[in-house]
C-alpha cells in the first residue's frame, strides 16, 4: 500500500528509507515554489532540514540508536557551490567548505563511526570521496571524473560503489577499503548505485547503457548474477534479508511511461499504476514476526 508524503501541490521526491523499531524514516526534498528544501519524514510527518533560502536535498538516511543521520547537499550562501552535508538529529555539518562543488549521496553508521560518500570537484575534476567522522579520503586520483554513490560497512571492511570515467566511458566501480575494482569492462557507460553486504557476499546494483537504453543488473561478488529486465530499466537500491535479495528501480513499458519496480530474487513486481511514470528509489526490508 502506498502512502503520499506530500499533497501534490509542489514537486517532491524521496530518495532513501530506513526503518527502526516502529518508525519509518524517509529522506528527500520538496520544492517550496522556488527553492528545494531538504526533508526528513518520520512516520509521514515532515521535518525541514534546510531553511528554504538555498536549494538543498537529503539523499540518504540512517538511524543508529536514538540518532538520525541524513546525508545530502546544500548551496553555499557565500559561493553558491554545492556543499556536501551531514545532518545529525537535524543539526547540519558541512563536509566541504563551499570552495568546490561537492555533494554526499549515502551515509552508514558502524559503532561510533559515521561514513559518508559522495564527490568533490577539485581542479575541474570530480573526485570520489569517503568521509569517516568528517575526515575526507579520496577514492580516486583526480585524473578522471568519479562519483561515489553508496557505502556499506561490514566488520572492518568498508564498501563503496559508484563510477569512474576511463577517458571514453564511465565504468561501474567497487572500492573495498579504498582498493578499486572495475565491475564493468568499459565497453558501455555504467554506474553502480547501491551496495549491500550479507555474510561473505557483496551485492551491487549496476545500470549499464546498452543499445541506447539503461539495463538494470545485479552483481554478486563481482559477477553478474541477474539481468533484471530486458526492457529499458534502472536499478536504484538493493537489500538482502535472510536468503532473499530485493532490488527496486524503474522499468519502461516500451513507450514513454516508466513503472516503479520491485524485483525479489529476480522476479518482477510492478509497484505503480501504468498511467503515470514512477520510480522506486530505495528499499528496506523488515521481517514480520
N, C-alpha and C positions, 0 to 999 in steps of 0.2 A: 504494500500500500504506500502510495506516495504522500508526501506532506509538503505543502508550499511553505517556504521560509519567508517569502516576501509576497506583497499583494499584487504585483504585476504593474504597479504604477511606474517604476523605474527599472532599468536594466540591472540584473544581479546575477552572480554566479557563485556556486560553492565548489571549492577545489579539493577539500580534504575532510575526512570524517574520522572520529575516534570515539570509542565507547569505553567508559569507565564506570563500573557498577551499573546503576540505573540511569546514568547520564549520557546523553549523546551530544557530542560537540561537532560543529561544522565550521570550517574556516573558509572565507571567501571575500567578496566585495559587493557593494551596491552603489550604483550611481545616484547621487542626490539631486540630479538635474543638471549639474555642471561638473561635479568632481566625484571621482570614485573614492568611496570610503571603505577602508579595511574593516571587516566584520568578523565577529565570532558569535555563532548561535549556540546556546546551550538549551537543549530540550525545546528548541524552536523560539527561544527568547533571544533577541539580538543585543549584542554589545558592540558599540563602536570602538575600534582600536585606534583610529585616527580621527582628527577633529573636523575633517571635511574642508579644510582650507587648501590642502595639497593632495593630489592623487596618491592613493595608496591601495595596496592589495595584500590580503592574507592568503598564503598559498598552502600552508601545512600546519596541522595542529597535533600536539602530543600531550597526553596527560600522565603525570607521574606523581602518585600520592595526591596531595592537595594542590599541586602546582600545575598550571595550564600554560604550555609553551606554544607560541604561534610564530612561524617564520613568514617573511614576505618582503615587501618593498614599500618605500615612500619617497616622494620627490623631496629633495633638499630645498629648504627655504632660501638658502644663500646662493646655490649653484644651479638649481633646477635639474641636477642629475638624480638618477635613481639611487637611493641608499638601501643597502641590504639591512633588514631589520629583524630583530627578535623581540617579541613581547612575552614577558613572564607575568602572568596574572594581570594582564592589561597594561603593565608598565613597559615602555619601549626601551630598547637598547640598540644603538647604532653599531652595526658590524663593520661598516665602512664610513669614511669621513665626508663623503659627498664630493670629493675632488675627482673621482672617477665614476662612470656609470657602473652600477652593481645591483644585484638582487639575490635574494635567497629563495630557494624552492622547497626545501624539506628540512624537518627537524626530527631528531631522535634523542631520547634520553636513556642513558645507561648508568645506573648507580647515581653518583653525584656529577656525572659528566653530561654536558649538553652538546650535541653535534648538529651543525647546520651546514648545508651545502648550497652552492649557487655559483655565481661567476662575478668577476670584476674586470672591467676594461682597463688594461694597463698598456700604455704606448700603442693605443688604437687596436689592441687585440684582446678579445675576451679570454680570460684565464679561469679555468675551473678551480673552485676554491672549496676547502673544508675548514670550517671554524670549529674548534673544540674549546668550549668555555670562553668564546670570544676571541681566541687566538687563531690567526689565519694560517693555513697551509696551502701552498699552491700545488695542485694536482697535475698541472701542465706547465710547460716551459715558456709559454707566451709566443711561440713561433707561429702557431696556427690558432684560430678561434676554437674555443671549447666551452662546454657548459656542463655543470653537474646538476642532476635533476632529483636524485633520491638517495637517501642514506639509511643504512640499517646496521645495527651493531649486534654482534653475537659473540659472547665471551670476550676475548681480547681482540677480535677481528672487526674491522670497520670496512663495510662495503659501500661503495658509491658507484652510481651508474649515471651515464649521460652520453655525450657525444664529443668528438673532436674532428675538426676539418683536416684532411690529409693533403690539401693542395688542390683537390678536384672535387671531392665529395665529403660529406660528413660520415664518420664511422661510429657505430654504436660501441660504447666503452664500458668496461667494468674496472674500477680500481679497488683492489683489496689491500688495505694497509698502505695505500699510496702507490702500489705497483699496478701498472695498467695492463689490461688485456683487451684486445680487439674482439668484439663479438660478431662483427660483420667483416666481410673481406674487402670492402672498399669498391665493390662493383656498382653499388647503388647508395644513394643517400639513405641514412638510417639514424635512429636515435633510440636510446634506452631511457624509459621514463620512470620505471619503478622496480625496486628490488625487495625481496623478502627471503629470509634465511630460515629454514626449518631443519633442525638437526645438522647433518653434514651437507645438506643440499641448498644450493642458492638458485632462486628463481628470479628471472628478469623478463619484463615485457619490453619488446622491441618493435618499433614500426619501421618498415623498410619500404622505400619508394620504388615500386616496380611497375613498369609499363604505364607511367603517368598516374599511378594511384598508390596510396599507402596500403600496406598489408600488415595486419596485426599478427604478431608471432610471440610464442613463449619459448624462452631459453631455460634450460636446467643444467647447471654445472657446465656452462659454456657451450652447450649444444642445443640446436633447435629440437624441441620435442613436439611442438604443435603449431601448425599453421591454423590460426583460429578462424579465419574466414577466407573464402575465395573471392569475396567482393571487396570493393574499396572499404577500408576499415582502419581504425586506430585503437590500440590498447593503451589504457591510461594508468592502470593500477593493478597490483597482484597481491593476494593474501592467501596464506596456506593455513588451514585448520584441520588438525588430525591428518587424514590421508587425502583431503580434498583441496584442490587448487582452484581458486576463484580469480577471474580476471574480468575487469569491466572496461568499457570504452564505447565505441560507436561503430556503426556499420551502415553503408549506403544501401538504399533499395534499388540502386541502378540508375536512379534519376537524380533529383536534387535534394531529397529528404534523407537525413541520417536518423537512425534509430539508436536509442540508448540500449546498450547490450550488457548482458552478464554471460560469461562462459564458465560453467562449472565442469572441471575436468574435460574441457574442450567442447562440451555440449552447449549450444547457444540458447539463450532465453532473451526475448525482447522485453525491455522494461518500459518502453514508451509507446504512445499511440503512433499510428502510421501517418497521421495527417500533419504533424508538427515535427520539425527537426529537433533532435535532442541528443545529448551526450552524457554518459556517466563518467565522472572524473575520479572517483575513489571508492574503495570497498573496504569494509571492516566486518569481520565475521564474529558473532557471539553464539556459542553453542547453547542451546536450550537445555534446561535441566530435565 
